[in-house]
Amino acid sequence: EELPEICQGFFGFSGARERNYLMGLSMGGYGTLKCLLHTPQRYAGAAAFSAVADIEEFVQRQSSGEKRQLQAIFGRELEIPDEANLLTLADRVDAKKLPKLYLACGEQDALYDANCRLAEKLEKLGADIHFEHWQGIHNWAFWDEAVRRAMEELL
């Protein structure tokens, strides 16, 4: 919530919706989508690459060491509140009012199935979404191409 104001003050970013876009990959893709679903009126568009689209599934798949890190965010019991669950947030937002959204995930990425589920849900709800997938894993070789495609799609 405070980051857009910090960026406006420190870097001189515009507060105008039509000049603001979000992009993120992996957990940053989760943050991008969460921010977009909470405050769609702030952004002209967004892109998420290999996003953690189902946070509950993601948490369950983590090792005990990784779960300890996630406890700092979600608490000792790792209970994911509705406002942190993208699939729940998608049901709560008027998807037709969301800005243009680009999603991409590699077909060999462990997060692929969850990205497919979220993209399908948003599409059914009426969001302006473009979901692409192709051969690829959770790495920069995939993301470099995805960023290029997102820029073409959104701008």
Phi and psi in degrees as GROMACS dihedral restraints (atoms count N, CA, C in turn):
[ dihedral_restraints ]
;  ai    aj    ak    al  type     phi  dphi    fc
    3     4     5     6     1   -84.0    20    10
    4     5     6     7     1   -19.8    20    10
    6     7     8     9     1   -60.3    20    10
    7     8     9    10     1   -43.7    20    10
    9    10    11    12     1   -58.1    20    10
   10    11    12    13     1   -39.8    20    10
   12    13    14    15     1   -67.2    20    10
   13    14    15    16     1   -39.3    20    10
   15    16    17    18     1   -62.6    20    10
   16    17    18    19     1   -45.4    20    10
   18    19    20    21     1   -64.4    20    10
   19    20    21    22     1   -37.3    20    10
   21    22    23    24     1   -64.7    20    10
   22    23    24    25     1   -45.0    20    10
   24    25    26    27     1   -72.3    20    10
   25    26    27    28     1   -45.3    20    10
   27    28    29    30     1   -80.1    20    10
   28    29    30    31     1   -42.2    20    10
   30    31    32    33     1  -104.8    20    10
   31    32    33    34     1    -5.7    20    10
   33    34    35    36     1    76.4    20    10
   34    35    36    37     1    21.9    20    10
   36    37    38    39     1   -61.8    20    10
   37    38    39    40     1   150.7    20    10
   39    40    41    42     1   -76.3    20    10
   40    41    42    43     1   148.1    20    10
   42    43    44    45     1   -92.4    20    10
   43    44    45    46     1    -2.4    20    10
   45    46    47    48     1   -73.5    20    10
   46    47    48    49     1   129.5    20    10
   48    49    50    51     1   -51.4    20    10
   49    50    51    52     1   -46.5    20    10
   51    52    53    54     1   -65.1    20    10
   52    53    54    55     1    -8.9    20    10
   54    55    56    57     1  -109.8    20    10
   55    56    57    58     1     6.3    20    10
   57    58    59    60     1  -121.1    20    10
   58    59    60    61     1   128.2    20    10
   60    61    62    63     1  -131.0    20    10
   61    62    63    64     1   154.7    20    10
   63    64    65    66     1  -118.5    20    10
   64    65    66    67     1   143.5    20    10
   66    67    68    69     1  -146.2    20    10
   67    68    69    70     1   144.8    20    10
   69    70    71    72     1  -163.5    20    10
   70    71    72    73     1   158.1    20    10
   72    73    74    75     1  -126.5    20    10
   73    74    75    76     1   149.0    20    10
   75    76    77    78     1    58.1    20    10
   76    77    78    79     1  -121.0    20    10
   78    79    80    81     1   -66.3    20    10
   79    80    81    82     1   -29.4    20    10
   81    82    83    84     1   -67.8    20    10
   82    83    84    85     1   -28.9    20    10
   84    85    86    87     1   -67.8    20    10
   85    86    87    88     1   -38.2    20    10
   87    88    89    90     1   -60.5    20    10
   88    89    90    91     1   -48.0    20    10
   90    91    92    93     1   -61.7    20    10
   91    92    93    94     1   -39.7    20    10
   93    94    95    96     1   -58.7    20    10
   94    95    96    97     1   -49.4    20    10
   96    97    98    99     1   -68.4    20    10
   97    98    99   100     1   -38.3    20    10
   99   100   101   102     1   -63.0    20    10
  100   101   102   103     1   -45.8    20    10
  102   103   104   105     1   -61.7    20    10
  103   104   105   106     1   -44.4    20    10
  105   106   107   108     1   -62.6    20    10
  106   107   108   109     1   -42.8    20    10
  108   109   110   111     1   -71.0    20    10
  109   110   111   112     1   -27.3    20    10
  111   112   113   114     1   -82.2    20    10
  112   113   114   115     1   -37.6    20    10
  114   115   116   117     1  -135.6    20    10
  115   116   117   118     1    62.6    20    10
  117   118   119   120     1   -64.0    20    10
  118   119   120   121     1   -23.2    20    10
  120   121   122   123     1   -69.1    20    10
  121   122   123   124     1   -12.7    20    10
  123   124   125   126     1   -86.5    20    10
  124   125   126   127     1   -16.4    20    10
  126   127   128   129     1  -126.4    20    10
  127   128   129   130     1   145.3    20    10
  129   130   131   132     1   -83.9    20    10
  130   131   132   133     1   -21.6    20    10
  132   133   134   135     1  -177.5    20    10
  133   134   135   136     1   170.0    20    10
  135   136   137   138     1  -153.4    20    10
  136   137   138   139     1   155.9    20    10
  138   139   140   141     1  -138.5    20    10
  139   140   141   142     1   138.7    20    10
  141   142   143   144     1  -132.9    20    10
  142   143   144   145     1   132.4    20    10
  144   145   146   147     1  -117.9    20    10
  145   146   147   148     1   125.3    20    10
  147   148   149   150     1    49.6    20    10
  148   149   150   151     1    45.4    20    10
  150   151   152   153     1   -70.5    20    10
  151   152   153   154     1   150.0    20    10
  153   154   155   156     1   -75.8    20    10
  154   155   156   157     1    87.9    20    10
  156   157   158   159     1   -81.9    20    10
  157   158   159   160     1   -26.0    20    10
  159   160   161   162     1  -124.6    20    10
  160   161   162   163     1    93.6    20    10
  162   163   164   165     1   -64.2    20    10
  163   164   165   166     1   -35.1    20    10
  165   166   167   168     1   -64.6    20    10
  166   167   168   169     1   -45.9    20    10
  168   169   170   171     1   -62.3    20    10
  169   170   171   172     1   -41.9    20    10
  171   172   173   174     1   -60.1    20    10
  172   173   174   175     1   -47.7    20    10
  174   175   176   177     1   -60.7    20    10
  175   176   177   178     1   -44.1    20    10
  177   178   179   180     1   -61.4    20    10
  178   179   180   181     1   -31.7    20    10
  180   181   182   183     1   -82.1    20    10
  181   182   183   184     1    -8.0    20    10
  183   184   185   186     1   -79.3    20    10
  184   185   186   187     1   155.2    20    10
  186   187   188   189     1   -71.5    20    10
  187   188   189   190     1   167.8    20    10
  189   190   191   192     1   -62.0    20    10
  190   191   192   193     1   -36.5    20    10
  192   193   194   195     1   -65.5    20    10
  193   194   195   196     1   -42.2    20    10
  195   196   197   198     1   -68.4    20    10
  196   197   198   199     1   -35.4    20    10
  198   199   200   201     1   -64.0    20    10
  199   200   201   202     1   -35.8    20    10
  201   202   203   204     1   -61.3    20    10
  202   203   204   205     1   -39.7    20    10
  204   205   206   207     1   -64.7    20    10
  205   206   207   208     1   -40.5    20    10
  207   208   209   210     1   -69.7    20    10
  208   209   210   211     1   -22.7    20    10
  210   211   212   213     1   -63.8    20    10
  211   212   213   214     1   -28.2    20    10
  213   214   215   216     1   -64.2    20    10
  214   215   216   217     1   -25.2    20    10
  216   217   218   219     1   -94.5    20    10
  217   218   219   220     1   -47.3    20    10
  219   220   221   222     1  -107.3    20    10
  220   221   222   223     1     2.0    20    10
  222   223   224   225     1    90.8    20    10
  223   224   225   226     1   165.2    20    10
  225   226   227   228     1   -55.3    20    10
  226   227   228   229     1   -39.2    20    10
  228   229   230   231     1   -83.5    20    10
  229   230   231   232     1    -4.7    20    10
  231   232   233   234     1    53.3    20    10
  232   233   234   235     1    43.0    20    10
  234   235   236   237     1   -87.0    20    10
  235   236   237   238     1   120.9    20    10
  237   238   239   240     1   -87.2    20    10
  238   239   240   241     1   116.2    20    10
  240   241   242   243     1   -70.0    20    10
  241   242   243   244     1   154.9    20    10
  243   244   245   246     1   -54.8    20    10
  244   245   246   247     1   -36.8    20    10
  246   247   248   249     1   -71.9    20    10
  247   248   249   250     1    -5.0    20    10
  249   250   251   252     1  -108.8    20    10
  250   251   252   253     1    -2.8    20    10
  252   253   254   255     1   -98.7    20    10
  253   254   255   256     1   111.6    20    10
  255   256   257   258     1   -61.3    20    10
  256   257   258   259     1   -36.7    20    10
  258   259   260   261     1   -66.9    20    10
  259   260   261   262     1   -36.3    20    10
  261   262   263   264     1   -72.0    20    10
  262   263   264   265     1   -44.2    20    10
  264   265   266   267     1   -60.0    20    10
  265   266   267   268     1   -37.5    20    10
  267   268   269   270     1   -59.9    20    10
  268   269   270   271     1   -36.5    20    10
  270   271   272   273     1   -70.7    20    10
  271   272   273   274     1   -25.7    20    10
  273   274   275   276     1   -88.6    20    10
  274   275   276   277     1   -23.2    20    10
  276   277   278   279     1   -91.5    20    10
  277   278   279   280     1   153.2    20    10
  279   280   281   282     1   -79.9    20    10
  280   281   282   283     1    96.3    20    10
  282   283   284   285     1   -59.2    20    10
  283   284   285   286     1   -27.5    20    10
  285   286   287   288     1   -69.3    20    10
  286   287   288   289     1   -17.3    20    10
  288   289   290   291     1   -97.5    20    10
  289   290   291   292     1    -0.8    20    10
  291   292   293   294     1   -70.4    20    10
  292   293   294   295     1   147.0    20    10
  294   295   296   297     1   -70.3    20    10
  295   296   297   298     1   172.8    20    10
  297   298   299   300     1   -57.2    20    10
  298   299   300   301     1   136.7    20    10
  300   301   302   303     1  -129.6    20    10
  301   302   303   304     1   133.0    20    10
  303   304   305   306     1  -117.5    20    10
  304   305   306   307     1   125.7    20    10
  306   307   308   309     1  -120.9    20    10
  307   308   309   310     1   143.2    20    10
  309   310   311   312     1  -144.8    20    10
  310   311   312   313     1   142.3    20    10
  312   313   314   315     1  -153.8    20    10
  313   314   315   316     1   138.9    20    10
  315   316   317   318     1   -70.1    20    10
  316   317   318   319     1   142.7    20    10
  318   319   320   321     1   -68.8    20    10
  319   320   321   322     1   -17.5    20    10
  321   322   323   324     1  -102.6    20    10
  322   323   324   325     1     6.1    20    10
  324   325   326   327     1   -75.9    20    10
  325   326   327   328     1   138.9    20    10
  327   328   329   330     1   -61.1    20    10
  328   329   330   331     1   -20.4    20    10
  330   331   332   333     1   -93.2    20    10
  331   332   333   334     1     3.2    20    10
  333   334   335   336     1   -59.7    20    10
  334   335   336   337     1   -50.8    20    10
  336   337   338   339     1   -59.5    20    10
  337   338   339   340     1   -42.0    20    10
  339   340   341   342     1   -65.9    20    10
  340   341   342   343     1   -38.1    20    10
  342   343   344   345     1   -64.4    20    10
  343   344   345   346     1   -39.7    20    10
  345   346   347   348     1   -61.5    20    10
  346   347   348   349     1   -44.3    20    10
  348   349   350   351     1   -62.9    20    10
  349   350   351   352     1   -45.1    20    10
  351   352   353   354     1   -66.2    20    10
  352   353   354   355     1   -43.9    20    10
  354   355   356   357     1   -60.9    20    10
  355   356   357   358     1   -43.4    20    10
  357   358   359   360     1   -62.9    20    10
  358   359   360   361     1   -43.0    20    10
  360   361   362   363     1   -62.0    20    10
  361   362   363   364     1   -49.5    20    10
  363   364   365   366     1   -62.2    20    10
  364   365   366   367     1   -39.1    20    10
  366   367   368   369     1   -63.7    20    10
  367   368   369   370     1   -45.0    20    10
  369   370   371   372     1   -62.9    20    10
  370   371   372   373     1   -31.1    20    10
  372   373   374   375     1   -80.4    20    10
  373   374   375   376     1    -6.4    20    10
  375   376   377   378     1    99.8    20    10
  376   377   378   379     1    12.6    20    10
  378   379   380   381     1   -70.4    20    10
  379   380   381   382     1   151.5    20    10
  381   382   383   384     1   -85.6    20    10
  382   383   384   385     1    84.2    20    10
  384   385   386   387     1  -121.8    20    10
  385   386   387   388     1   140.8    20    10
  387   388   389   390     1  -123.2    20    10
  388   389   390   391     1   111.5    20    10
  390   391   392   393     1  -108.9    20    10
  391   392   393   394     1   123.6    20    10
  393   394   395   396     1  -120.1    20    10
  394   395   396   397     1   145.3    20    10
  396   397   398   399     1  -146.3    20    10
  397   398   399   400     1   146.4    20    10
  399   400   401   402     1  -157.0    20    10
  400   401   402   403     1   177.2    20    10
  402   403   404   405     1   -54.4    20    10
  403   404   405   406     1   127.9    20    10
  405   406   407   408     1   167.7    20    10
  406   407   408   409     1   161.1    20    10
  408   409   410   411     1  -119.8    20    10
  409   410   411   412     1  -171.3    20    10
  411   412   413   414     1   -83.7    20    10
  412   413   414   415     1    74.3    20    10
  414   415   416   417     1  -153.6    20    10
  415   416   417   418     1   173.3    20    10
  417   418   419   420     1   -68.3    20    10
  418   419   420   421     1   -27.1    20    10
  420   421   422   423     1   -59.8    20    10
  421   422   423   424     1   -41.6    20    10
  423   424   425   426     1   -70.8    20    10
  424   425   426   427     1   -48.2    20    10
  426   427   428   429     1   -65.1    20    10
  427   428   429   430     1   -35.6    20    10
  429   430   431   432     1   -56.7    20    10
  430   431   432   433     1   -46.0    20    10
  432   433   434   435     1   -68.7    20    10
  433   434   435   436     1   -39.5    20    10
  435   436   437   438     1   -63.5    20    10
  436   437   438   439     1   -40.6    20    10
  438   439   440   441     1   -63.0    20    10
  439   440   441   442     1   -43.9    20    10
  441   442   443   444     1   -58.7    20    10
  442   443   444   445     1   -46.5    20    10
  444   445   446   447     1   -65.9    20    10
  445   446   447   448     1   -38.2    20    10
  447   448   449   450     1   -63.8    20    10
  448   449   450   451     1   -42.6    20    10
  450   451   452   453     1   -60.9    20    10
  451   452   453   454     1   -41.9    20    10
  453   454   455   456     1   -64.7    20    10
  454   455   456   457     1   -38.3    20    10
  456   457   458   459     1   -72.7    20    10
  457   458   459   460     1   -41.6    20    10
  459   460   461   462     1   -88.5    20    10
  460   461   462   463     1   -31.0    20    10
